[in-house]
Amino acid sequence: MADPATYRPAPGTIPVEPGVYKFRDVHKRVIYVGKAKSLRSRLNSYFADVSSLHPRTRQMVTTAASVEWTVVSTEVEALQLEYNWIKEFDPRFNVRYRDDKSYPVLAVSLDEEYPRVFVYRGARKKGVRYFGPYAHAWAIRETLDLLLRVFPVRTCSNGVFKRHSQIGRPCLLGYIDKCSAPCIGRVTASEHRKIVDDFCDFLAGKTDRLVKQIERRMMDAADELDFELAARLRDDVQALKRALEKQAVVLGTGTDADVIDFALDELEAAVQIFHVRDGRVRGQRGWVVDKSGDAIDAVESGSELAALVEQFLTQFYGEQTSLAVQTGGEQSAAVVPREVLVPALPNDAEQVQQWLSNLRGSAVQLRVPQRGDKKALAETVQRNAKEALQQHKLKRAGDLTARSAALQGIQDALDLDSAPLRIECVDISHVQGTDVVASLVVFEDGLARKSEYRHYAIKEAAGDGRSDDVASIREVTRRRFAKLRRDLDAAEAAELESDSDTSEPGLPGIDPTTGRPRRFSYPPNLYVVDGGAPQVNAAAEVLDELGITDVAVIGLAKRLEEVWVPNEPDPVIMPRTSESLYLLQRVRDEAHRFAITFHRSKRSRRMTASALDAVPGLGAARKTALVTHFGSVAKLKEASVEQIIEVPGIGVATANAVLEALRTE
């Protein structure tokens, strides 16, 4: 661990103006971003007695190796710059409010000729409009089932849509009038899009207008003695009203607000947000996060809650607005409401309110509810936050403490200089020496960092068809660390060059064009291989060849869960019930899972290609056309000759040859 005094700037060199600062570690990664009204006052607080700092802040300042800052003219500008840097550098010691991908949303694919409606989880996509999120997928499906009676929108996948277009018959939903069946031309593309637009308007809160329109049509049908149509429209109105009943009215009509509240303990914070549109709760979501431990913010403001509110508002609304712009599905006014209700005003409430107003494009009011329905709803949101924190504790009791203890235990057991805050693990997967692949997974602070995962197709396969795990480990290790070696050499060369002139030396592993760290341009603290002594020694030999000396290497053997160290005759035995061994097992099992997934996909592609390779005269272009048209080889195998010859370039003889090859396979 570094001593903060070694990189502390001279007090007189730090400006007193407002600004944004970055702490970097020894590999020049940004690990924390913050802002301050006075940079000098804030930064000096970090270099006080280390023992008096919050544990996570203490870990941050001892992990850091340098600090830098940027002076800005206004506090609003500092707020914007802080958000941009957090988004760009993803610092590990900042609070991270991530969308929980388990929250389902209702998606409408407006970029298709015939838009479809479906329940969705995952990253937002351009050309798709999203409604929600909702607490449960079944709640969406119940509401969707009611709305399809009134708005018979397509809900089928592209494959089902294409298949029913080919056979000329609608699916079951088309027969029971819960789909307008655009697949068989029952409605035109423009008529179907009008239905979709009405569906989106209803979900967006324009409910009264649509209900009144249907009621007016019902009365007109009754006046014309078309009682069958009138009865169907009456049922439609009742279905819409039942769907509305599922969204409780909590505030007055026309109220457009987000209600936010927190539940805190010493280590973590739970936040809940209710999205109220037109007086109804349209969505709800929540997070439980490790607190940043920035005790300086809490001391200056007198309220840790105020600091958390400010962090959440900037990260959440900044990220949601960026997603809305990227996907093109919503305007910023739909993301940022007219009113944001919080449990405590942030320090810079006026600046945050101005920033939110800029995002929305019109005035936003940020306030603490004091009485009435809004105060009652805020209490409900707080109860939800407390319940979420309690459930989280029951599910992951002492998780942060357990992770810290596990990392400390690994450090003690392996006699490392510091706790392995970054662990990388390699696993090999194959079937009798074929389709050999490797995975590399990354854990930081004891948690999986999936954006850093990598997989490798092994080139140095054994010549006799047998697998050689030792050679595969050696190849993966060389490929992973060779780039690091090149970055280190380039940094050393730049430093030597800078000694001969006055230019500033380049930073190791930093892209000079973007200023951001290159991928894998810094080493892990601990490199784990799946295997015993031979695999560990092979990895260690490669690191020695490359001159990488600051990476500890171990192997975890599956049979007895032994930890092997290079060039040691006996393994290290960790207690079976220890958190340290449990963490290493989780890392190893995740590497195994990731390797198996990649191996299966590669084997599936090979088998698919080999099945169609047997067809004489079938080139790569026509193979691609066949698989694209039917969606998969399995569906192609079930197709008839008549269906196959509909693919451009495929004749009867080729279709028969394809079916014969697939069925023989």
ZISUL-V909700 format. One record per backbone hydrogen bond with DSSP energy under -1.0 kcal/mol. CO is the residue of the C=O (numbers start at 1). NH is the residue of the N-H. If there is no record, write none. Layout:
co-><CO | CO>
nh-><NH | NH>
//
This chain:
co-><3 | 4 | 10 | 11 | 15 | 17 | 18 | 19 | 20 | 21 | 22 | 23 | 23 | 24 | 24 | 25 | 29 | 31 | 32 | 34 | 36 | 38 | 39 | 40 | 41 | 45 | 49 | 50 | 54 | 55 | 56 | 57 | 58 | 59 | 60 | 62 | 66 | 68 | 70 | 74 | 75 | 76 | 77 | 78 | 79 | 80 | 81 | 82 | 83 | 84 | 85 | 86 | 100 | 104 | 105 | 106 | 107 | 108 | 108 | 109 | 116 | 118 | 120 | 125 | 127 | 129 | 131 | 133 | 136 | 137 | 138 | 139 | 140 | 141 | 142 | 143 | 144 | 147 | 151 | 152 | 154 | 157 | 158 | 159 | 160 | 161 | 162 | 163 | 164 | 171 | 172 | 173 | 181 | 181 | 182 | 188 | 189 | 190 | 191 | 192 | 193 | 194 | 195 | 196 | 197 | 198 | 199 | 200 | 201 | 202 | 205 | 207 | 208 | 209 | 210 | 211 | 212 | 213 | 214 | 215 | 216 | 217 | 218 | 219 | 220 | 221 | 222 | 225 | 226 | 227 | 228 | 229 | 230 | 231 | 232 | 233 | 234 | 235 | 236 | 237 | 238 | 239 | 240 | 241 | 244 | 248 | 252 | 255 | 256 | 257 | 258 | 259 | 261 | 263 | 267 | 268 | 269 | 270 | 271 | 272 | 273 | 274 | 275 | 275 | 276 | 277 | 279 | 279 | 280 | 283 | 285 | 287 | 289 | 293 | 294 | 295 | 296 | 297 | 298 | 303 | 304 | 305 | 306 | 307 | 308 | 309 | 310 | 311 | 312 | 313 | 314 | 315 | 316 | 317 | 318 | 319 | 320 | 321 | 322 | 323 | 324 | 327 | 331 | 332 | 338 | 339 | 340 | 341 | 348 | 349 | 350 | 351 | 352 | 353 | 354 | 355 | 356 | 357 | 365 | 367 | 372 | 373 | 374 | 375 | 376 | 377 | 378 | 379 | 380 | 381 | 382 | 383 | 384 | 385 | 386 | 387 | 388 | 389 | 390 | 391 | 392 | 396 | 398 | 399 | 400 | 401 | 402 | 403 | 404 | 405 | 406 | 407 | 408 | 409 | 410 | 411 | 419 | 421 | 422 | 422 | 423 | 424 | 425 | 426 | 427 | 429 | 431 | 434 | 436 | 437 | 438 | 439 | 440 | 441 | 442 | 443 | 444 | 447 | 449 | 450 | 454 | 456 | 459 | 462 | 468 | 469 | 470 | 471 | 472 | 473 | 474 | 475 | 476 | 477 | 478 | 481 | 482 | 483 | 484 | 485 | 486 | 487 | 488 | 489 | 490 | 491 | 492 | 493 | 494 | 495 | 507 | 509 | 511 | 516 | 518 | 525 | 526 | 527 | 528 | 529 | 529 | 532 | 533 | 534 | 535 | 536 | 537 | 538 | 539 | 540 | 541 | 542 | 543 | 552 | 554 | 555 | 562 | 563 | 564 | 565 | 572 | 575 | 578 | 579 | 580 | 581 | 582 | 583 | 584 | 585 | 586 | 587 | 588 | 589 | 590 | 591 | 592 | 593 | 594 | 595 | 596 | 597 | 598 | 599 | 600 | 601 | 602 | 603 | 604 | 605 | 606 | 607 | 608 | 609 | 612 | 615 | 619 | 620 | 621 | 622 | 623 | 624 | 625 | 626 | 627 | 632 | 633 | 634 | 640 | 641 | 644 | 647 | 651 | 652 | 653 | 654 | 655 | 656 | 657 | 658 | 659 | 660 | 661>
nh-><6 | 7 | 13 | 14 | 40 | 39 | 72 | 36 | 70 | 34 | 68 | 31 | 32 | 65 | 66 | 28 | 25 | 93 | 23 | 21 | 19 | 42 | 43 | 44 | 45 | 48 | 52 | 53 | 58 | 59 | 60 | 61 | 62 | 63 | 64 | 2 | 24 | 22 | 20 | 78 | 79 | 80 | 81 | 82 | 83 | 84 | 85 | 86 | 87 | 88 | 89 | 90 | 103 | 134 | 120 | 131 | 118 | 110 | 129 | 112 | 109 | 107 | 105 | 128 | 111 | 108 | 106 | 284 | 140 | 141 | 142 | 143 | 144 | 145 | 146 | 147 | 148 | 151 | 153 | 180 | 117 | 161 | 162 | 163 | 164 | 165 | 166 | 167 | 168 | 175 | 176 | 178 | 184 | 186 | 185 | 192 | 193 | 194 | 195 | 196 | 197 | 198 | 199 | 200 | 201 | 202 | 203 | 204 | 206 | 205 | 207 | 211 | 212 | 213 | 214 | 215 | 216 | 217 | 218 | 219 | 220 | 221 | 222 | 223 | 224 | 226 | 225 | 227 | 230 | 231 | 232 | 233 | 234 | 235 | 236 | 237 | 238 | 239 | 240 | 241 | 242 | 243 | 244 | 245 | 247 | 281 | 255 | 279 | 339 | 276 | 341 | 274 | 272 | 270 | 291 | 265 | 289 | 263 | 287 | 261 | 285 | 259 | 282 | 283 | 257 | 280 | 250 | 251 | 277 | 275 | 273 | 271 | 269 | 295 | 298 | 299 | 300 | 301 | 302 | 307 | 308 | 309 | 310 | 311 | 312 | 313 | 314 | 315 | 316 | 317 | 318 | 319 | 320 | 321 | 322 | 323 | 324 | 325 | 326 | 327 | 328 | 127 | 334 | 336 | 365 | 258 | 367 | 260 | 352 | 353 | 354 | 355 | 356 | 357 | 358 | 359 | 360 | 361 | 340 | 342 | 376 | 377 | 378 | 379 | 380 | 381 | 382 | 383 | 384 | 385 | 386 | 387 | 388 | 389 | 390 | 391 | 392 | 393 | 394 | 395 | 396 | 399 | 402 | 403 | 404 | 405 | 406 | 407 | 408 | 409 | 410 | 411 | 412 | 413 | 414 | 416 | 421 | 445 | 525 | 526 | 443 | 528 | 441 | 530 | 439 | 437 | 434 | 431 | 458 | 429 | 456 | 427 | 454 | 425 | 449 | 423 | 447 | 444 | 452 | 453 | 440 | 438 | 461 | 465 | 472 | 473 | 474 | 475 | 476 | 477 | 478 | 479 | 480 | 481 | 482 | 485 | 486 | 487 | 488 | 489 | 490 | 491 | 492 | 493 | 494 | 495 | 496 | 497 | 498 | 499 | 510 | 518 | 515 | 511 | 521 | 552 | 424 | 554 | 426 | 531 | 556 | 536 | 537 | 538 | 539 | 540 | 541 | 542 | 543 | 544 | 545 | 546 | 548 | 527 | 529 | 564 | 557 | 572 | 555 | 568 | 563 | 578 | 582 | 583 | 584 | 585 | 586 | 587 | 588 | 589 | 590 | 591 | 592 | 593 | 594 | 595 | 596 | 597 | 598 | 599 | 600 | 601 | 602 | 603 | 604 | 605 | 606 | 607 | 608 | 609 | 610 | 611 | 612 | 613 | 615 | 618 | 623 | 624 | 625 | 626 | 627 | 628 | 629 | 630 | 631 | 636 | 637 | 638 | 644 | 645 | 647 | 650 | 655 | 656 | 657 | 658 | 659 | 660 | 661 | 662 | 663 | 664 | 665>
//
